[in-house]
Amino acid sequence: MIQSGAMRIPAFISLLMLGLALPALAADHTPPPVTPATGFPAVEVHDQEKVAIAVEPYETKEKQSIFRIEYAKYGVIPIRLIVTNLGDKPISLRDARILFETAEGERIQAALPEDVERMMNPRTKPTSIPLPGPLPGIKLKPKNKNAEVEQDFDTFEYGALAVEAHTTRAGFLFYVVPGASPLRGADMYINKLRSADGEQLFPFQIPFDKYLKAKAGN
């Protein structure tokens, strides 16, 4: 830390150095620290099953500065998923379905990198190989992959298939969502989590309005 008195650095130089440091920190593209789900506003806790899941949207330009791309410009919202296992046995997310449910009830799957790339380049269409007869063409991925999108998915995407006892796992899922205010009245619907014995846990339905209410109160 710079001590202004001891170091005798003029105030304007200190401010200049701070201004230079902030973009450097933002450019690190480092995932936020992992903390228990129970500390987030938009959380649902299943006491009997000893599992807590929270969601935190990164919908603003400021929050999206950790990424290489400002996704909101393209109708994409990164949602941070935080899963805390409060019990003594692991839980499995191998079969989990983690869906963005709009206020109108439409359930949207998490996007793949090519889905995001398509939103950024709407005129780009996948190429296909025509086949004889009634069979559809074999679709290929677009040729113009975006390296920054691929890197963000590699760095930030949620990938833990299991959450060990008394452990928290976190990561991001990216959703292509319609509307000017897609979070209002929407939920995150999470189903098909399983206990260590293979039993399916009760579904989670976490309202984003919890997050918006807490944000408005700050």
N, C-alpha and C positions, 0 to 999 in steps of 0.2 A: 504494500500500500504506500502511496506517496504521501509523506507528511509535509504539508505546505510550509510549516514554520521551520522545521529542522533542515529541509532540503533547499529552502529559499527559492523554490520554483515559482515564477509568476503565475498568477491564477489563470491567465488566458492560455498559457502553455499547458497547464494541467487539464483544462477543458479540451484543448486541442488533442492531447494524448488520449483522453477518455473517448472523444469522438472517433478517433482512429481505431480504438480498441473494440468499440461496439460492433462495427461491421465485421471485424475479424472474428469475433465470437460467433456472430450469426452465420458466418461462412464455414464454421466448423462442421455443420450438418450432423450434429450429435444428438441421438435420442435423449429425451428428458430422463432424469433419474427415476428409477422404479420405486414407487411407494405404495402402501396397501390401498386397495380399492375403497376401503371404508373412509378414507380421507377426502373423497371426491363428492361433489354435490349430487351428480347423477349416478346414484348407486342403488343396487338392490341386494339385500342380504337375505339368504336363506339360512336361518338359524339352525333348523333341524338337519339340513344337509351340510352345513358348515362351509358355505361358499358365498363369497361376495364378488359381484361384478360391477364395475363402473365403466362409464363411457365419457370421453371428453372430446368434443368437436374442436377441430382446429380450423375455424371458418374465417378468421380474420387475417388480413395481410401481416399484422404483427406476429401472430402465432405461427403463420406459415413461413416465417423467415428462417425456420430451422431446416426447411426443405430447399431444394435447388430450384423449385418452380413455385410460383404463386397459383396454386390449383384452383382457387375460387374463381379466377378469371375464366375458367373453362367449364364451370358448372360441376366441379369435383370437390368434395369435402373429405379431407382425411379425418377419420374418427379414431381416437386412441382407445383401445380396449385394455382394461386392467382387470385381471382375474386373480383373486386371492383365495387360496385354499386354507381355510381356518381349521381343517380337520387333521386327523392323524394318518390318513391314507391318500394316495394320489388320486387325481381325477383326470379323465381323458376328454380331450376336445377333438379327437380324431374324426368323429362323425358329426361334429357340431355344425349347425346352420346359424350363421350370424347375419341377420338381415336388417336393412334399414326399412322401417315401415313408415310410409308417409302419413300425413294427416287424413288422407283419403283412403287409407288401408292398403295401398300397393306396397308389396314387399320387394325390395331391391337387393340383389346379391352384390357382394363386394366386387369391385372392378379388377380386371387384370391389367397389366401394363399396356397391352395393346388397346384396351378400351379407353384408357386415358389418352394414349397417343392419338386415337381416332377423334376424341373430343378436341384435341389441340390442332388437328389437321382434318377438319370435317369433309374436305373434298377428296381425301384419300380413301380409296376403297380397296378391300383385300382383293388380290388377284386370284384367279381360279383356273383350274385345269379342266376343260370340258371333257366329258366322258360320253360315250355312245349310249343310246337307249334312254330309259326314264331315270337313270341314276343322276343325282345332283352332282355338280362339279365339286372337286376337292378344293376347299378354301385354304389358301395360304396366308400366313401373317403378312401384314404390310411390310414392304421393304424398308421404308424410312423409319426405323426405330429411333426413338429419342433416348440418347445415352443418359440424360439427366433423370428421366422418368425411371429407367431401368436401375440406375444407381440408388434413387430414393426408395424403390421397392426393396432392393437388396439391403439397404441400411435400416429401414423403418418398419417394414411389413411384419405383422404379427405372425409368428411361426411356431409357437410352442404347442405341440400336440398333447402334452401332459403338463399338469401343474402339481408339483410334489407337495407333500404335507407341509403346512405352515410356510408356504412360499407364495410369492407374487410374480406373475409373468405379465408383461405388457408389450404392446406393439400397435401399429397402425393398420387400419383397413381403409381403403379408398372407395368412395361411393359417388357415382354419377347420379345427382339428384336434381329434380326439376324445381322451378319456382324461385321467386325472389327471397322468400323466407322459408326455406325447406325444413328448418329445425322445429318451427312452431307447430305444436300438435303432433309431432312425429315421435316415434319410439325406436329403440333398438330391440329387436326380437331375437332371442338366443335360445336355441333348442338343441336337444340331443347330446347334451353333456352326459357323461357316464361316470359312475363311481368305480372304484377299484374292482368291485365285484361284477361290473358290467351292467348294473342297473341304471336306467335312464333317470336323470334328475329332472325336477320340475322346470318348465321353461322360465326364462327371465324376460321381462318386458319393461324396459327402462325408459321413462319419458325424458325426452330432451328438454321439456319445459322445466325440469328441475335445474338443469344447467343454466337455462336462460334466466330463471328467477334469481339464482345465486349471482349471476353476472350483472343483472340489473341492480342488485342490492349493493354492489361494490362501488 
